[in-house]
Amino acid sequence: MSNLVKVKDVIERVNTKEDRFNTDRLYYVGGEHFQSGALTVDDRGIIKGSTIGPMFYYGFKANDFLLVSRNPHLRKAGLVNFDGICSEKTFVLHTKNESILLQKFIPFIFQNERFWKYAIANKHGSTNFFVNWSTLADYSFELPSIEQQKAISKLLWALNDTKKAYEDLIQKTDELVKSQFIEMFGEPSKSDEAVPLERAFEIRDDLRKPLNDVERSQMKEGQLYPYYGANGQVDTINDYMIDGQALCLAEDCGAYGAGDVTSYIIKGRSWVNNHAHVLFPRKECDIEYANAFFRILDMSEYVSGTTRLKLTQGKMKEIPVVLPPMNEQRTFADIVEQSDKSKFELQYVNKNVKEMGICSQKKIRLNR
């Protein structure tokens, strides 16, 4: 049987204070360490030598549940398996009584659509939105019996473990591609076969242009062509500026991180906005190989900015491109193509596993 309870009835907020300068705990968890919608928090930072501020004064222990109060739409929460400290903007939650509510069951109370809709609807603040403790404490949900919790937890954690296993395989697939490149050509940044970017590509940023609603409305009806933003195709339009094959590198890297710059290939007639650089490969550069090369290259030293990271044309020209003989480029491109097929299949299976978990939560009334 299930009964309706509130968070404050069965869960306590742990307010253990820790001095970040004088603690035997090794790790801290900040907002950057959470994966949106995940059941666990696996990433962490090392306290010693870090620049964390004075608001990191709450301690947590392995098996505690952490929930970030800021920006609930980001869905940052999860169970930890290590001791550490977090900021005062993160709630540390623990069951009041293991015989009534299993600690391992808490993630399924919060990491679902129903709770986050509640949190977003009841958030506070004008620009920096947050959920306060009283709002969280008043959240009501149906609590299954302890026997049902054990059965449900066993099922959902098994699905989660399967999902993480597939995610690890996907990551290892990417790592294998990079290892294969190093085996064939050496470290990308230290290769003897590296040439200046302009030797491998003709830079044609003059062929990119933003498209506003007025321009869109003025276009005549006719054949629809792809319109590419920073991350690939985003729309179709009735005009084009490019007719050919080119490689695009995202100029705005703020969403991906310093070492992760999106690259993609455009083919045929298309329009590229001014958030992506347009590169036409020269005859000694295979475009499929070049696209794979930019995916594995650490771009951190070529981007700049404080709040939003940018890949400027000037810095882009400094990128050394490893350009082995064309037959070796094609060989590596074929390896990447096969790897991508395997990765796609893994992503497809992983998506199905994730959907199974969501459906299972709905069936056991956690999302009602």
N, C-alpha and C positions, 0 to 999 in steps of 0.2 A: 504494500500500500504506500501511497504518497500523501504527504500533507504539506500545506502551504506554510512557509516560514519566511522570515526576513533574515538578511545577512547577519544583522546584529544578534539574532537569536542563537546562531550556531557558529559564527566566525568572529574571532577577535583580531583587532589590529595590534600588531606587535610594535611597541615603541622603544626598543632597546637602543640606547644612545652609545655611539662609538666615536672616539677621537681619532680622526684619520692620521694624525701625526704620532699616535701612541696606541696602536692596535696590533694584535697578533694575527689579524685577518690579512690575507694576501691580496684579495681581489675586490674590485668595485664593479658595480653594474650601473651604467648610465643609459639614457634613452637610445643611444646608438647601438646598444647591445641586444635590443629586443627585435624579434622578427614578427611583423604584423600578423596577428591571427594564430601564432604558434602556441602550442601547449607548454613548451619549456623554454627556458632561457639558457642557452649553452655558451654564448659568447661572454666575454668579460675583459676587464682591464686590470693591470697590476697597479696596486696603490703606490708602491715605492717608485719614486721618480715621475709620477703622474702630475698633472696640473689641475686635478679636480678641486673644486671650490669648497668654501666653508659649509655649504648646504648639504654636503655628503656626511651625514652624521647618524643615519639609522643603520643598525646592524641586522643582518638576517643570517639564518642557518640553513643548511642543506634540508630540502623538503619544504621550505617555506614557499608561499605563493606571492609573487610580486606583481603589482598592478600600477602602471603609470597613470597618475591623475590628470596630467596635462594632455590636451588634444585627444579626446577619447575616440575620434574618428580614425586614429592610427592603430587602434586595437593592440596596444602594447601591454602584454601581461604574460606570465608563465611561471611554471614551477622551476626552482633551481636545485641543483644537486651538489652545491658547494657553499661554504660560508663566505660572507663578504659584507660590504657596506653599500648603501644606495643613498640617493638624495631624499630630502623631505618631500619631494613631489611624487615619490613612489610609496604606495601602501604595501606594508609587509603583513600578510594575512596567514592565519593559522586556525585550524579547527579548535573549537572549545572543548570538544569531547569526541575522541576517535570512535567511540561506540555509537555515536549518533550521526556524525558526518566524517567520512574518511578524508584525510588530507589529500590523498591521491584523486579524490573525486572533485575537489574544488576547481581545477581548471575547466571542467565541463560545465560548471555553473556560470562561469564568466566568459569563456571563449566561445560564444555563440551569438547569433543574430539578435536574439531577444534582448540580451543584456546590453549590447552595444547600442541598440536603438534607444533603450532606456537611458543610458549614460549620455548619449548625444542630445536627447530631448530635454534632459535635466541639467545640462552643463551650465556653468557660470562664466562670467567674464565677457569682455567685449572683443578683444583681439587675441589674448592668450587664454583660450578656453580651458576649463578644468572642471573636474568632478570633486566635490568636497566629501569628507567622510560621512557626514550625516545623510547625504543623498545616497551614497553607496550602502550605508548601513540599513537604509529603508527599502532597499531593493528586495522584492519578494519573489520566491520561486518554489516550485514543487520539489520537495525532498523525498526521494524514494527511501524505502526501508534499507537498513544496513546490508541485508542480503542482496537486495537489488543493486545497491551501489557497488558491491564487490563484483557482481556479474557484469554490470555495465562498464565499470572501470577496466576489467579484464579485456573486454571486447574493444573498447575505444583506444586503450593504450596499445593493444596489439596492432590495430589499424595505424596508429600514429608511428609505431616502430617500423612498420612496413613502409609507410610514406617516407620516413627519414632515411631508410635504407636505399630507397630509389633515388632520393635527393643526393645521397652520398655517391651513388653510382654515376649520376649525371655530372657531379663535380669531378669525379675521377676521370670521366670521359674527357672533360676539358683539360685536365692535368696531363692525360696521356698524349693529347694533341701537342701540348707545349713540350713535353718530353721528347716526342718524335721530332719536333722542329730542332731542338737543341742537339739531338743525336745526329741529325742530317747536316745542320748548318752552324751549330754553336749557339752561344748566348746571343739573343737578338741585338743587344746593345754593344756587344764586343766582337761581332763577326768581322772577319777580314773581307767579306764580300758585301759589306754595307756601302751604300752610295747615298749622296744627297737626295732628298725627296724629289727635287725638281728634275733630277736625271731620270727618275722612274715615272714621274707624272707631269702632265701639263696642268697647272692650277687655273681653273676657269671660274672663279668666284663672281666674275662679271655676268655669268649666266644664271645667277640666283636672284630671287626677288621675292619680297613678301607679297602676299595676296590678301587684300582686305575685302570686306563685304561689298563695298561699292564696286570694286573691280570685278568681283565675282558676278554681281547682278548685271553688269554691263556686257558680259561675254555673250556672244551669240550661241544659240543652240547648235549642237552638232556632236561630233565624236567626243566622248569623254576620255580625258587623259589623266594619268596619276599625278597627284600633287604631293610632294614629299616634304615632310618637316624634319626635325632633328633626328627622329628615330625611325623614319621609314614612311611608307605610304599612309596618309591620313585622310585623303579626300579624292574626289575626281572633279576635274574642271573642263572647260570647253576651249582651252588654249594650251600652248606649250612653248617653252623656250629652248628645250634641249631635245635633240633627236639623235640618239646614239646610246652608247654604253659608258657609264661613268661610275666611279666610286665616290661615295659621300662619307665625310667624317663629321660627326656632330660637333658644332662649335660650343654649344652650351652643355657643360658636363656636370652641372650642379646636382642632377638627380642620380648620377651614377657613381660618383666618387672619383678621386684623383687618378686612379689607375685604370679606370674603366670608361673608355670613350667609344661610343657606338659607331660602327661602320656598317654600311650596307651598299648594295649594288643597285643601280637603276638601269633599265634597259628600254630602248625605244623612245617615243615621244613623251615628255614629262616636264614638270615645272618643279623647281626646288626653291624653297624659301631661304631667307638669309640666316638661318640658324644652323646651316650645314655647309661645309666646304665641298666644292665640286672638283674632283680630280679625274682627268682623262689619262689612262695608262699609256705610256709610250710602248713602242713595238717590242722592247726587251722585257716588258713587265706583264705578267699574266694577271688579269683582274681577280680571278677567283683566289689565286695564291695571295695577292695583296690584301684582299678582304680578310683572309685567315690570319695573315701576318699582323694586321692591326688589332685583331681580336686577342692575340697573345702578348702583344707588346705592352710593357709597363709604361704608361703615358704620364705618370705623375710629375716628371720633371719638365714636361712640355705644357702643362696647364697652369693657369695663374688666376688669382682673384681671392677675395676674402669671403664674401657671402655666397657668390656664385662662381664656380670654376669655369674658366673659358679656355678654349684652344684657339688662340689667335692665329692669323695667317703667318705672322712673323715667327712665332714659336713652332708652328707646324713645319715650316721650311727647315728647321733645325733637326727634324727627325731623320735619323739614318735608316734607310730602307735596305734590308738584306736582299740582294738581288742575285741569286745563283743562276746558272744556265737554265734556259726555258724548260728543257725536259725535266729538270729537277723540280722546278716550280710546279709543273703539271703533276708530277708524282705526288708532291706534298698536297696539292689541291685535291687530288683524288682521295688521299687518306682522310682529309678533313671532311669531304663529302660523305664518305662511308661512316665516319664518326658522327656526323650530324644526323644521319639516318637512324643510327642506334640511339642517339640522344633523344630524337623525336619520339621514338617508340617508348623509351623510358618515361618521357614527359607525359605521354598519352596514358600509360598505365598508372603513373603517379596521380594524374588528374582523376582517374576513375577511383583510385583508393581514397583520395580526398573527398570525393562526392559520396562514397560509401560511408565515410565518417560523418558527414553532414546529415545524410539520410538517417543514419543510426541515431544521431542525437535527436532528430525530429520525432522518430518513432518512440523514443523513450521520454518524450515530452519536455526535454530541456529547452527546446526552442519555441514552445507554445506561449 
